[in-house]
Amino acid sequence: MASVFVVNVQCALAFIVSPARYAASFQVGGLGAETAVQAMAVLFLMWNATYPLVVIDPVRHFTLFGVVLVQQVIGVVGESWLWATLPQGADALSSSLARFVAFDVVGLILMACAYLVLRRSVHAVD
């Protein structure tokens, strides 16, 4: 989970610092392109605000861990839906969304495994 958090924050910071570098991969241009990329970075940071407590003490924040998993599922489902509904010719955007989906699916699998292991160990103690 910590690795997912680190990569998400790293991505958010890159989007904030160098939005022009990433705008083309989202097929946005013009006046609002950099702001749109930076806004996505803010959303990444908002999404990841729940992670640190779970990373620090997953047993104490087990319910919050469940919330993190739900957030991850929403991300995977939402990104997959967007990707599946793109029109022909949106190659750069399709490629970007495919990377997000792949990363988030791997993150979901890893976090779900950690959640299940933690759940078993917490219930084994009870």
Secondary structure, DSSP 4 states (H G I P E B T S, - for coil): -HHHHHHHHHHHHHHHH-HHHHHGGGT--STTHHHHHHHHHHHHHHHGGGHHHHHH-TTTTHHHHHHHHHHHHHHHHHHHHHHHTPPTT-HHHHHHHHHHHHHHHHHHHHHHHHHHHHHHHHHHH-
